[in-house]
């Protein structure tokens, strides 16, 4: 999907305004003992007023600036549009971290075209870091200033640092597949939610492997990581922007090595 430079500038301006609005709402409810509701029968999938308020704030920005675009949000669902562009929003990716007071949750904003993410933004309001990628941009801003995003040059699993959010990963079979990759890596770490994808794009880690994602969990990380030179697919090497099991790698060599294990090759 071709976009003119002027529209790309407008989209970035809108995305940043949305992230700014979400920062206000997420921080308003952070570390104050905010109550959470459970969305999952038989399990635990929390949602807070911080999630809902942040998504409402982002949608209000869209209503003013881009009313004809479609929206897919975690908390308030889908709204149809007429432009061919869809804003994919996760107001707080990592609500478990959020209610625990850890600063590793994030706000995810992506613009999808017909083929997937065109641009994406990962924002960590408490730390004050923002990672942007797509449409010719790959950069981060934070307490240490502004820097380009570029994935690490790691090419073999034995040198790689690998992340996933939950130690069990997904099903028993999915967990076994992840751990088969992790056993061949130098260092395995858990947690961080979307912040792990941001660290991959920033050249700090090498692999992120997760299962059972929704579109709003992965669309923005795809755009940011691909802009930084990395690769994000499902566990069979196909597109994953609509959700599923994700493999994010810093280099083609790492991606191929992990994919062979995950796909049972």
N, C-alpha and C positions, 0 to 999 in steps of 0.2 A: 504494500500500500504506500503510494508516494504522497509525501506531505511537503508542502512548500516551507521554506526556511521561516517565513513569518508565522506560520501556524505552529511549527515546532517551538518557536520562542513563546508563543501564547500558551502552549501546552505545559512547557516547563514553568512558566510564571504561575499558571493555575495549580500545578502540582505542588509547588513550593508554598503557595498560599494555603493550600489544603493541609500540608504538613505543619505549617505554623499554627493553624487553627486547631489541629489535633494535639499539638504539643500543649497548648493551654489546657485543654480538657483532660488529657491523660495525667498531666502533672497535678491538676487540681485534686485528683482523687488518689494520688500515689502516696503510699506510706502513711495513710491515715486510718488504716483498719477498715477499708471500704468493704462492704458486704458483697458477696458473690452469690449468684444463682447457678444451679447445676443444670446444664442443657442435656445431659446424657443419662438416660435411664439405665441403671445397672453399671454405671461407671462414674467418672468425674470429668466434666468439661465445663469449667467455670466461665461465667460472663459477669461483668460488673457494670456499674453506671459509667465508669471510665470508658469502657468499650462503646457503649451506646452513645454517650455524649460526643465522643471523638468522631464516630461515623456520622452523626447528625451534623456536626460542625463541618466536616468535609463535604457532605452533600449540600449544605447551604452555600458553600463556595461554588460548587458546580452549578447550582440553580441560578446563581448570579452570572457566572462567567461562561459556562458551557451547558446551557439548558437542553440542547438537542442531542448531547452525547448519552449513550447508555451507561448504566451503572450496575455492577455486581458487587454487593457488599456482604460481609459475613453476617452482620446483625439485622439488616433491613432488606436483604434480598435483592432482587433484580428490578431495574426500571428500563424500559425499552427506549431506544434512541433512533435517530434517523441519519447519523453522520458516518456510520461504519466504525466508529470508535467506542470502546467500552472501557470505563474506569473500573478497575478491579481493586477493591479496598479491603484491607484487614486493619481495623482501627487499633487493635492491640494483638499482635502476634506474640504469643507467650503469656497468656493471662495467668497461667499458674505461676510464672515468675513474677508477674505484676503483683499478685496478691501476696506473694512471699517477700516483696520488698527488694528483689534483686534487679539490677539495672541492665538486664539483658533481653528484655522484651523490645518490641519495636512497632512502628507504624509502617504499613506497607501500602504503597500506591503504585499502580501500574496502568499504562494505557495500552490496551490491546487493539490490534487491527484484526483483519480476517484470518491472518496466519499466526497470530500469537502476539506476544508483548513487543511493543515498539520502544517503550521507555519505561523505566522503573525507578523507584525511590525507596530506600530503607532509612528510616529515621529513628534514632534513639534519643528521645527528649531529655531524659535525666542526665545522660552523659553529654548531650549536645552534639552528637555526631550525625551527619547526614551523608548517605552514599547514593550517588546518582549515576545512572548508566542508560545509554541508548541514544539513538538519533545523533550520533557524533560526539557524545559526551561520556566521559568515564572519570569521575572525580569525587572526592570526599571533602567535607569540611568538618572541623571539630575544634577542641580546645588547643590543639597544636597548629591550627591553621588549615590551609587548603593543600591537597596533594592529589596527584593522579592515581587512578586505580589501575593496578596491573597484577595479574595472578603470578604466583611463583613459577619458576621454571622446572620444578620437580618432575622427574620422568619415571621413577621406579617406586613401587609401593614400599619398599624397604626404607625409603627416605621420607615417607609421607606422614603427615599428621591428619588424622581422620576424625570427624565429628558426626554425632547424631544426637537428637534431643533426648530420646528415651532409651535406656539400656535394652529394653525388650524389643524395640524398633517397631514391630507390628505383630503379625502372626508368628507362630513358632517357626514356620519355614522362612519367613522374611527375616526374622532375627538370626536364624542360622546362616543365611546368606550374607547378612551384614557382618557377622562375626568372622565368617570365613575370609572376608576382605580385611577386616581389622587385624586379624592375627598376622597378616603379612606386612602391616604398616609399622612404622617406628613408634607412633604415639597415638593412643585413642583417648578421646575426651567426650564428655556427655553434657547435655544441656544447651543453653544459649538460644534455642529457637532460631528466629531469622537472623540473629546477630552472627551466627556461624557462617551464613552465606555472605554477610558483609565482610567478615574477616577473610574469607576465601578471595573475594574480589580485591581486597586490600593487600593481598600477597602475604598474609600471615599464616594461613593453613592451606591444606592441599585438597582435601576431599570432604564432602558432606553427603551422606546417604540417609534417606528417610523414606518411610512408608506411610500410606494412607493420607496423603495431603489433599487439600482442596485447592481449587484454582487460586483463591485469594491468598493461600499460603506460599505459592511458588511463582506466580506471574512476575512480581517485582524482582525477586532474586534472580530469575532467569535473565531479565533485561540487564541488571547490574553486572552479573557475572560474565555474560557474553560480551558486554561492552569492555570489560577488563581483560578479555582474551581467554576466558574459560569456556567450558562446555557444560550444558545442563540437558539431560535427557531422562527418559524413564529407564527402567531396568532392562529394557530390550533395545535401547538405542533410539527410540522414537520420541515424538514430542510429548511434553508433560505439562504444558501450560494449563490444561484443563483439570489437572490434579492426578493423583496416583502415587506411584513410587518413584522417587527422584534420586538421580545420581548427578552431583555437581563436582567437576574436576578442574584442576588448575591447567592441565595440559592434555593434548590428545593421547599421549602415551599412558598417562595415569588413567584417563577415562577408559581406554581400551582394556587395560589390565583389570580394572575393577569390574567393567561390564562383562568380561568373560566369566568371572566368578559369579556375579549376580544372576546372569542369564543361564547359568548351569552349563556353560560351554567348556 
